[in-house]
Amino acid sequence: MSTPPSTSPSAPPSTPPAEPKPKAPRNKYAQSSLVFGVAAMLALQISQRAVLALVVGLILSLIGIGTGWLGYQASRELMRGRNWAIAGMIIGGIALLVSIAQFFR
């Protein structure tokens, strides 16, 4: 009552190919807020008396604050980028205050 030996060698079980992990969603508004805030500060530091730099700094700081707010709202859903959005709003706010102060100087 023994079982007959198998004639084919046992093959290792085949494993399915590894699927790439899906990338975590990024908070692009938070990233752009920080970039616009830093760009506004740089525009104000490059030429402190040029009207064009003041206008560019003012516009970039307003965009930085706006995208920071959007990034902060998006961070509730994505659970990412909250600190970047807050930092972008703070830097944009400082750049806004500096550009207004330089304009009236």
TAGI-V645165 format. One record per backbone hydrogen bond with DSSP energy under -1.0 kcal/mol. CO is the residue of the C=O (numbers start at 1). NH is the residue of the N-H. E is the energy in kcal/mol with one decimal. If there is no record, write none. Layout:
<<CO:NH:E> <CO:NH:E>>
//
This chain:
<<26:28:-1.2> <27:31:-1.6> <28:32:-2.4> <29:33:-2.0> <30:34:-1.7> <31:35:-1.9> <32:36:-2.8> <33:37:-2.3> <34:38:-2.2> <35:39:-2.4> <36:40:-2.2> <37:41:-1.9> <38:42:-2.4> <39:43:-2.4> <40:44:-1.9> <41:45:-1.6> <42:46:-1.8> <50:54:-1.7> <51:55:-2.5> <52:56:-2.7> <53:57:-2.7> <54:58:-2.4> <55:59:-2.6> <56:60:-2.8> <57:61:-2.1> <58:62:-2.0> <59:63:-2.3> <60:64:-2.5> <61:65:-2.3> <62:66:-2.4> <63:67:-2.9> <64:68:-1.6> <65:69:-2.0> <66:70:-2.1> <67:71:-2.5> <68:72:-2.3> <69:73:-2.2> <70:74:-2.3> <71:75:-1.5> <74:78:-2.7> <75:79:-1.8> <81:85:-2.2> <82:86:-2.2> <83:87:-2.5> <84:88:-2.4> <85:89:-2.1> <86:90:-2.3> <87:91:-2.6> <88:92:-2.4> <89:93:-2.3> <90:94:-2.5> <91:95:-2.5> <92:96:-2.1> <93:97:-2.4> <94:98:-2.5> <95:99:-2.4> <96:100:-2.1> <97:101:-2.4> <98:102:-2.4> <99:103:-1.6> <100:104:-1.7>>
//
